Every structure is written in C-alpha cells, then in structure tokens.
Amino acid sequence: VACLGRQEKQTEAIEAPAAIQQPHAPATGPVEPEGVTDLLQIDTLEVEIGYGLIPLVEAGSNAGLLNRITMIRRQVAMELGFILPKIRIRDNLQLPPNGYAIKLRGEEIARGNLMPGHYLAMAAGPVAEQLPGSTTTEPAFGLPAIWIDATYKERAETVGYTVVDPASVVATHLTELIKLHAPEILTRQDVRDLLDNLKKNTPALVDDLIPGLLSLGEVQEVLKNLLSERVSIRDLTTILETVSGLAPSLKDPYLLSEAARQALSRSLSNQHRAMDGVIHVVTLSPRIEKILSDALGDPGQGFMLNLEPRLAQQLLESTASRMEAMASRGYPPVVLCSAMVRLAFKRLTDRVLPNLTVLSYSEISSGIDVHAEGMVELENSAS
C-alpha cells in the first residue's frame, strides 16, 4: 500500500492491479486499543519516496511504479519460488524531493536519487559517442551511468547505451535487494503456505516429512540456505523429496541444503549457462582443494574454515584476480570445486566477493558443457 500525499495505495495479490484506498476520516474520540495495536505492525518491504517522485506512482499507468511492483512480485514468484508480501509505497517529506529509500521490516537497506523527466543511460561496452548529462552510478549494480534529457533517448540507444526510465531504476534496485535479502523475507508462515499449496497435489510427501522427520523451522532453514545463494525453491517437490530421503538420519540444515542443491543440478546448470550454452568457470588447484578440506570445521558450525589469516587473504586475492579476468571476457564469476569444500569456500569469499557463484562438480547436470577459463592457485603451487 502506498501513502501518497496523505493517501494510501497498496499492491494486492500478484494477479490483481493495485487499488487506491481512501484515507480514513480523522478520529474524533479516544484512540481504541485496536488502533494502538496497528501501530506495532511493521511492513516487510517498503519504498519511501520524496514528494518530487509522487508522479511516478501512477495506478493506471503501465509504466508507473505500482504496476512495476506487481510485475516484480510475479517475477520473484517465478524466479525464486515464493510469494512476496505486499509492498508499501509512501511519501516521506524528510527525503530529498527526488530521493527514495527502500526498507526491510522498518529498517533502511538502500536509497537512491532519480531525475524525473530524464533517462538513465548505461554503456555496456564501447559507445560511438559520449552524450551530455549528469554522471551518476546505477544503484542496483553499481555501474557508471549518466542521466540524459529525454530528447537524447533515441540517440543514446542508437550509439550503444542501455536506456531506462526512472521507475525502472527503482524497480530494478528493489528487485535486486529482494533477491539479496530473500532469506530474511521468507517467514515461517510463508513456508507453511508453500507446504499447504504443495499438499494439494502431493499430500503424502508433506505429511511424511512434517512433523515426523523435520520441524517447520528446520524446513525453513533449508529453504533459506538455498535462497541465500539465489537458488530457486520453486521446485519444492524435488527439494522435499531429497530432504525427506535423508532426514531420518540427517538433521543438519547445511548438509540437507547441499543435497538439495545437487538434486537441483539441472536448474542450477541452466541458470549459469552463458549465451553460448556453456558454463564458463574457474577451478581450484588441487593444492587449494587439499588445504580447504584439511581446514574444514564442524558441519554444525556451517562449514567454517580454520585458515591462517595470511593464507585466507592470499586465497581471496587470487580468486578476485581470476574473477576480474573472467569479467574482462564477458563471463559471470563462477568457481567450480569439489562438493566437500563448496560451501566453505563460498562462505570464505562471500564478504569480499558477494556476487561470486560457487558450484560443485555434483551440481553440474549431465550433458552440460563446462569450460575452465583459469585456475585459482597460490604462489609457488603446482599447476
């Protein structure tokens, strides 16, 4: 729902367009307890906008922010596999007129500034000419960009820029933040709703797993682990079939998540294939694989590594160097390693290289072409 000029709007179910809710008449009597309770409610996701951006929120416009949010909820349902809660949009006079802020459960997680009446132009590669405008940074991916006047839009596209309107900038920023924070967004009630929906077609699977083998909270942890690396949980049947087969003797959510990832190998492989149909990767040298396996901690601690700080720093620097080489060739950053060290290596690199994808050999579906673009090595290590 969105408060715009003291008026509230809210995106409803993903199939339905957003509706305008008229403001309530001001209270004339004492505040009822129910009204006080309402103040305690916190929206899961919220977009606050400065008063200069209110025209972007047009309920009847296909290009309006409300319509974009409806599409975001559909996109997330398709890509990640769960239904987002309603997203509130409200004006905030404390923001700059053309500024916006995105909040998760009441706390700001990002903000940005727009230029209404302009377009954001980004150069994906070399462009034929430079255009006049105000330089900035694209907020979702941190790319260099420029705000150009609307009169330059067609020219910018002709000479090689990617051009988007202000509402798309906010929508893209919001989408990427949702993917990043998906594990926090997925609640236990969301998991219950997913299971109830699945139970309509596969009641035996759900009944056998919960609560006999795993609790609802344990299933939630497995799903959150998958989402933390942007693995879709849409194929819930495969995930639960895998978990159900292991749960009688295995309760660790990290190990169950790793098993589920391997069961989703076809989906993972297709997700990371480049335009040429090949997964381009960097591998770990045998020496590094051995160092990591020897340094593995207790699985109950999430497979943390007991590495000397100096060695960990060398490993991070070598990985970053290989990823830069990958990016220069136009490939996304992907490391391929053994299943034993996959999670530990991902956790080691996550703070420095959060966009790095780490796959294990067991997560590559048969028939998928993989091309090694290089190897992560330490100094004085053998190739």
C-alpha positions in Angstrom: 0.0 0.0 0.0 1.3 3.5 -0.7 0.7 6.7 1.2 0.9 9.4 -1.5 0.0 13.0 -0.5 -1.5 11.5 2.7 -3.3 8.9 0.6 -2.5 5.2 0.8 -2.0 2.7 -2.1 -1.1 -0.9 -1.9 -0.2 -3.7 -4.4 -2.6 -6.5 -3.8 -2.3 -10.2 -4.9 0.1 -10.5 -7.8 -2.8 -11.2 -10.2 -4.7 -8.1 -9.2 -3.9 -4.5 -10.0 -3.1 -2.1 -7.1 -6.1 -0.4 -5.7 -6.4 3.0 -4.1 -7.6 3.0 -0.6 -9.2 6.3 0.5 -7.8 7.8 3.7 -9.8 7.2 6.9 -11.6 10.1 8.4 -9.7 11.7 11.3 -10.5 10.2 14.7 -12.6 12.4 16.9 -12.8 10.3 20.1 -10.2 8.5 22.2 -7.8 6.1 20.4 -9.1 2.5 20.6 -6.7 -0.3 21.7 -7.0 -1.8 18.2 -5.6 1.5 16.7 -2.7 1.3 19.0 -2.0 -2.3 18.0 -2.0 -1.3 14.4 1.0 1.0 15.2 3.0 -2.1 16.1 2.7 -3.6 12.6 5.8 -3.4 10.5 5.7 -3.8 6.7 8.1 -6.4 5.4 9.0 -4.3 2.4 8.6 -0.6 1.9 9.6 2.0 -0.6 9.6 5.7 0.6 9.8 8.5 -2.0 10.3 12.2 -1.9 7.4 14.4 -3.0 9.0 15.0 -6.4 8.6 11.3 -7.3 4.9 11.1 -6.5 4.0 11.3 -10.2 6.0 8.1 -10.8 3.4 6.2 -8.8 0.5 6.1 -11.2 -2.0 3.3 -10.5 -3.4 3.5 -14.1 -0.1 3.7 -15.9 1.7 0.6 -17.3 5.0 2.5 -16.7 4.0 3.5 -13.1 5.8 2.2 -10.1 2.7 0.4 -8.7 2.4 -1.6 -11.9 6.2 -2.4 -11.8 5.9 -3.7 -8.3 3.1 -6.0 -9.3 5.4 -7.3 -12.0 8.2 -7.7 -9.5 6.1 -9.9 -7.3 5.3 -12.1 -10.3 8.9 -12.2 -11.3 10.1 -13.2 -7.8 7.4 -15.9 -7.7 8.7 -17.3 -10.9 12.4 -17.0 -10.2 12.7 -17.6 -6.5 9.6 -19.7 -5.9 7.7 -17.9 -3.1 5.1 -15.1 -2.9 6.3 -11.7 -1.7 4.3 -9.9 0.9 2.6 -6.7 -0.1 5.0 -3.8 -0.7 4.1 -0.5 0.7 4.9 2.8 -1.0 4.7 6.0 0.9 5.9 9.6 0.6 8.4 10.9 3.1 9.0 14.6 3.3 12.3 14.0 5.1 13.8 12.6 1.9 15.2 14.8 -0.8 12.4 15.7 -3.3 13.8 13.2 -5.9 15.1 10.7 -3.4 13.8 7.3 -2.4 14.6 4.8 0.3 13.9 1.0 0.5 13.2 -0.5 3.9 13.1 -4.1 5.1 11.0 -4.6 8.2 11.2 -0.9 9.0 15.0 -0.5 8.6 16.5 1.2 5.6 18.7 -1.1 3.4 19.3 1.2 0.4 18.5 4.6 -1.0 19.0 6.5 -4.3 18.1 9.6 -6.3 16.3 10.0 -9.6 15.9 12.7 -12.2 12.3 12.8 -13.3 11.9 13.7 -17.0 15.3 12.1 -17.7 16.5 8.7 -18.6 19.4 6.7 -17.1 21.9 5.7 -19.8 24.5 3.0 -19.2 27.2 1.9 -21.5 27.5 -1.9 -21.5 30.6 -1.6 -23.7 32.2 0.9 -26.1 29.8 3.5 -27.4 30.1 5.6 -30.6 29.9 8.9 -28.8 29.6 10.5 -25.3 26.3 12.2 -24.5 25.8 15.3 -22.3 24.2 14.7 -19.0 24.7 14.3 -15.2 27.1 11.5 -14.3 25.9 9.1 -11.6 26.0 5.4 -10.5 23.3 2.9 -11.3 22.1 1.8 -7.9 21.3 -1.9 -8.4 24.7 -3.0 -9.8 26.9 0.0 -9.2 27.6 0.7 -12.9 28.7 4.1 -14.1 25.8 5.8 -15.8 24.5 9.2 -16.9 21.2 11.0 -16.6 20.3 12.3 -20.0 17.5 14.6 -21.2 14.5 12.8 -22.8 15.4 14.4 -26.1 18.6 12.3 -26.2 16.9 8.9 -25.6 16.8 7.7 -29.2 20.3 9.0 -29.9 21.6 7.2 -26.8 20.1 3.9 -27.9 21.5 4.3 -31.4 25.1 4.8 -30.2 25.0 1.8 -27.9 23.7 2.9 -24.5 21.2 0.9 -22.5 18.5 3.4 -21.6 15.9 3.0 -18.8 13.3 5.3 -17.2 13.3 6.4 -13.6 10.5 4.0 -12.5 12.6 1.1 -14.0 15.6 2.3 -12.0 13.7 1.9 -8.7 12.1 -1.4 -9.8 15.4 -2.9 -10.7 17.0 -1.7 -7.5 14.1 -3.2 -5.4 14.3 -6.5 -7.3 18.0 -7.0 -6.7 17.5 -6.1 -3.0 14.7 -8.6 -2.7 16.9 -11.4 -4.2 19.8 -10.4 -1.9 17.6 -10.4 1.3 15.2 -13.3 0.2 16.3 -15.5 3.2 15.2 -12.7 5.6 11.9 -12.1 3.7 10.9 -15.8 3.8 8.9 -16.3 7.0 7.8 -19.5 8.7 4.2 -18.6 7.6 5.4 -18.3 4.0 6.8 -21.8 4.3 3.6 -23.1 5.8 1.7 -21.5 2.9 4.0 -23.2 0.4 3.6 -26.5 2.0 -0.2 -26.2 2.2 -0.3 -25.5 -1.5 2.0 -28.4 -2.3 0.0 -30.7 -0.1 -3.0 -30.3 -2.5 -1.1 -32.4 -5.1 1.4 -34.4 -3.0 -0.1 -34.9 0.5 2.0 -37.9 1.3 5.3 -36.0 0.8 4.3 -33.2 3.1 2.7 -35.5 5.7 5.6 -37.8 5.9 8.2 -35.0 6.3 6.5 -32.7 8.8 6.4 -33.1 11.7 7.6 -36.7 11.8 11.1 -36.1 10.3 11.7 -32.4 10.4 10.0 -29.4 12.0 8.6 -26.5 10.0 11.5 -24.4 11.3 14.1 -26.9 10.0 12.5 -26.9 6.6 12.5 -23.1 6.6 16.3 -23.2 7.3 16.9 -25.4 4.4 15.0 -23.1 2.1 16.7 -20.0 3.4 20.1 -21.6 2.8 19.1 -22.2 -0.8 17.8 -18.6 -1.3 20.9 -17.2 0.3 22.8 -18.2 -2.9 19.9 -17.3 -5.2 18.8 -20.9 -5.8 15.1 -21.1 -6.6 12.9 -23.0 -4.3 10.1 -23.2 -6.9 10.7 -26.9 -7.5 9.7 -27.6 -3.9 8.8 -31.2 -4.7 12.3 -32.1 -5.7 13.7 -30.3 -2.6 11.4 -32.0 -0.2 11.8 -35.4 -1.8 15.6 -35.1 -1.4 15.4 -33.9 2.2 12.8 -36.5 3.1 15.1 -39.3 2.0 17.9 -38.1 4.2 16.1 -36.7 7.2 15.7 -40.0 9.1 19.5 -40.0 9.7 20.5 -36.4 8.9 19.2 -33.2 10.5 21.9 -30.6 9.8 20.3 -27.9 7.6 23.5 -27.1 5.8 24.1 -30.7 4.7 20.4 -31.1 3.7 20.7 -27.9 1.7 23.8 -29.1 -0.1 22.0 -32.4 -1.0 19.0 -30.3 -2.3 21.4 -28.3 -4.5 22.7 -31.4 -6.1 19.2 -32.7 -6.7 18.5 -29.3 -8.5 21.6 -29.7 -10.7 19.6 -29.2 -14.0 18.1 -26.0 -12.7 21.5 -24.7 -11.4 23.3 -25.6 -14.6 20.7 -23.9 -16.8 20.8 -20.8 -14.5 24.6 -20.3 -15.0 24.9 -21.2 -18.7 26.2 -18.3 -20.8 24.7 -17.2 -24.2 26.8 -19.9 -25.9 25.2 -22.6 -23.8 28.5 -23.2 -21.9 29.2 -22.8 -18.2 32.4 -20.8 -18.0 34.2 -21.4 -14.7 37.4 -21.0 -12.8 38.5 -24.1 -10.9 40.5 -24.5 -7.7 44.0 -26.1 -7.9 44.5 -29.5 -6.3 46.6 -27.9 -3.6 43.9 -25.4 -2.6 41.3 -28.2 -2.6 43.5 -30.1 -0.2 44.2 -27.0 2.0 40.4 -26.3 2.3 39.4 -29.9 3.0 42.0 -30.1 5.8 40.8 -26.8 7.3 37.1 -27.7 7.4 35.5 -27.1 10.7 32.5 -28.8 12.3 29.5 -29.1 9.9 27.3 -27.9 12.8 29.2 -24.6 12.6 28.2 -24.1 8.9 31.5 -25.4 7.4 33.7 -22.6 8.5 37.4 -22.8 7.6 40.2 -22.8 10.1 42.7 -20.9 7.9 45.6 -18.7 8.8 44.6 -15.0 8.0 47.6 -14.6 5.7 46.7 -17.8 3.7 43.0 -16.7 3.6 44.0 -13.3 2.2 46.2 -14.9 -0.5 43.3 -17.1 -1.5 40.9 -14.2 -1.7 43.3 -12.1 -3.8 44.0 -15.0 -6.2 40.2 -15.6 -6.6 39.5 -11.9 -7.2 42.2 -11.8 -9.8 40.7 -14.7 -11.7 37.2 -13.2 -11.5 38.4 -10.0 -13.0 39.9 -11.9 -15.9 36.5 -13.7 -16.3 34.7 -10.3 -16.3 37.0 -8.9 -19.0 35.9 -11.8 -21.2 32.2 -11.0 -20.5 31.5 -14.1 -18.3 29.8 -14.0 -14.9 32.0 -15.0 -11.9 31.7 -18.8 -11.3 34.1 -21.1 -9.4 33.8 -24.9 -9.8 35.1 -27.1 -7.0 34.5 -30.3 -5.1 31.3 -30.8 -3.2 33.2 -31.2 0.1 34.6 -27.7 0.1 31.9 -25.8 -1.9 30.0 -24.3 1.0 33.2 -23.5 3.0 34.7 -21.7 0.0 31.5 -19.8 -0.6 31.5 -18.6 3.0 35.1 -17.6 2.8 34.6 -15.4 -0.3 31.2 -14.1 0.5 32.2 -10.8 2.2 34.8 -9.8 -0.4 33.1 -11.3 -3.5 29.4 -11.5 -2.7 28.4 -11.9 -6.3 30.6 -15.0 -6.8 28.8 -18.2 -7.7 30.4 -21.3 -6.3 29.3 -24.6 -7.9 30.4 -28.2 -7.1 31.0 -30.8 -9.7 28.0 -32.6 -8.4 25.8 -29.7 -9.3 26.6 -29.8 -13.0 23.9 -31.7 -14.9 25.0 -34.3 -17.4 25.2 -33.1 -20.9 26.2 -29.5 -19.9 29.4 -28.2 -21.5 31.8 -26.6 -19.0 34.8 -24.6 -20.0 37.6 -23.8 -17.5 38.8 -20.2 -18.0 41.6 -20.5 -15.4 42.6 -21.8 -12.0 42.8 -20.3 -8.6 46.3 -21.0 -7.3 48.6 -19.9 -4.5 52.1 -18.7 -5.1 54.6 -21.5 -5.6 51.8 -24.0 -6.1 52.0 -26.5 -8.8 49.5 -26.2 -11.6 
